[in-house]
Amino acid sequence: MSNYSVSLVGPAPWGFRLQGGKDFNMPLTISSVSKLYKFCYRCSFSA
């Protein structure tokens, strides 16, 4: 498992979906990424 720190500036949509978290007693993970949004262009992230 890898840990990443992400800071996004500007309004949504950012192009990714989060899943899990403290309320679900699960790690917070990125469950999907859309190639059409600024998250992918700035971070060169791919799912």
C-alpha positions in Angstrom: 0.0 0.0 0.0 1.3 3.5 -0.9 0.5 6.7 0.8 0.0 9.9 -1.1 -0.7 13.5 -0.2 -2.9 15.5 -2.6 -3.7 19.2 -2.5 -6.3 20.4 -5.1 -7.0 24.1 -5.7 -10.3 25.2 -7.2 -13.8 23.9 -7.2 -15.0 20.4 -7.9 -15.3 18.2 -9.9 -11.7 16.9 -9.4 -12.1 13.7 -11.4 -11.9 11.0 -8.7 -14.1 9.1 -6.3 -13.2 8.3 -2.7 -14.3 5.2 -0.9 -14.1 4.1 2.8 -12.9 6.4 5.6 -13.3 6.7 9.3 -17.1 6.3 9.3 -16.8 2.9 7.6 -13.7 1.7 9.6 -11.8 1.3 6.3 -8.8 3.1 4.8 -9.7 6.0 2.6 -9.0 5.0 -1.0 -9.5 6.3 -4.5 -12.0 4.0 -6.1 -12.1 5.5 -9.6 -10.5 8.2 -11.7 -11.9 9.9 -14.7 -9.3 10.9 -17.4 -11.4 14.0 -18.3 -10.7 16.0 -15.1 -7.8 18.1 -13.7 -6.7 15.5 -11.2 -5.3 13.3 -13.9 -3.6 16.1 -15.8 -1.8 17.7 -12.9 -0.7 14.5 -11.1 -0.3 12.2 -14.1 -2.4 9.7 -12.2 -4.0 6.7 -13.8 -6.2 3.9 -12.4 
